[in-house]
């Protein structure tokens, strides 16, 4: 459980850094003047709440369930994607 919480906590600064990097890139190109800051604020709050709820749910889920369904899903998806790759 502690490792999972640590992994999520390590991701937070990474996401902030990526957002800051993108904002600096947009600022260098002069794109901040035409930005709708109200919509951006609403989107930020909505995504933060959604992320918080999703992480809380996932942490609760992994305390009481096994990863078998997730492992099967990943294997099936991997096989399907490999089957879709064209062979030269």
C-alpha positions in Angstrom: 0.0 0.0 0.0 2.8 2.4 0.9 4.5 1.8 -2.4 1.3 2.6 -4.3 0.8 5.8 -2.4 4.4 6.8 -3.0 4.1 6.2 -6.7 1.0 8.5 -6.9 2.7 11.1 -4.8 5.9 11.1 -7.0 3.6 11.6 -10.0 2.2 14.9 -8.7 5.4 17.0 -9.1 6.0 15.4 -12.4 2.6 16.5 -13.7 3.1 20.0 -12.3 6.5 20.3 -14.0 5.0 19.1 -17.3 2.2 21.6 -17.0 4.7 24.4 -16.2 6.9 23.4 -19.2 3.9 23.5 -21.5 2.8 26.9 -20.2 6.3 28.3 -20.7 6.3 27.0 -24.2 2.9 28.6 -25.0 4.1 31.9 -23.4 7.2 32.0 -25.6 5.0 31.7 -28.6 2.7 34.5 -27.3 -0.3 32.2 -27.0 -1.3 33.2 -23.4 -3.0 36.4 -24.4 -5.8 34.6 -26.3 -6.4 32.0 -23.5 -9.8 31.7 -21.9 -8.6 31.6 -18.3 -12.0 31.1 -16.8 -12.5 27.9 -18.8 -9.0 26.8 -18.0 -9.7 27.3 -14.3 -12.9 25.3 -14.4 -11.2 22.5 -16.4 -8.3 22.5 -13.8 -10.6 22.1 -10.9 -12.7 19.5 -12.6 -9.7 17.4 -13.5 -8.2 17.8 -10.0 -11.4 16.5 -8.4 -11.7 13.7 -10.8 -8.1 12.7 -10.3 -8.5 12.8 -6.5 -11.6 10.6 -6.6 -10.0 8.1 -9.1 -6.8 7.8 -7.0 -8.8 7.3 -3.7 -11.0 4.7 -5.4 -7.9 2.9 -6.8 -6.1 2.9 -3.5 -9.2 1.5 -1.8 -9.7 -1.1 -4.6 -6.1 -2.5 -4.4 -6.5 -3.0 -0.6 -9.3 -5.4 -1.1 -8.8 -6.9 -4.6 -6.2 -8.7 -6.5 -4.7 -7.6 -9.8 -5.8 -10.7 -11.7 -8.5 -8.8 -13.8 -6.0 -6.1 -14.6 -3.4 -8.6 -15.6 -5.8 -10.5 -17.9 -6.9 -7.2 -19.5 -3.3 -6.1 -20.2 -2.4 -9.5 -21.8 -5.6 -9.5 -23.9 -5.0 -5.9 -25.0 -1.3 -6.6 -25.7 -2.1 -9.6 -27.9 -4.8 -7.6 -29.7 -2.4 -4.8 -30.4 0.3 -7.1 -31.6 -2.2 -8.8 -33.9 -3.1 -5.4 -35.4 0.5 -4.5 -36.3 1.2 -5.2 -39.9 4.0 -7.5 -40.7 6.5 -6.3 -43.4 
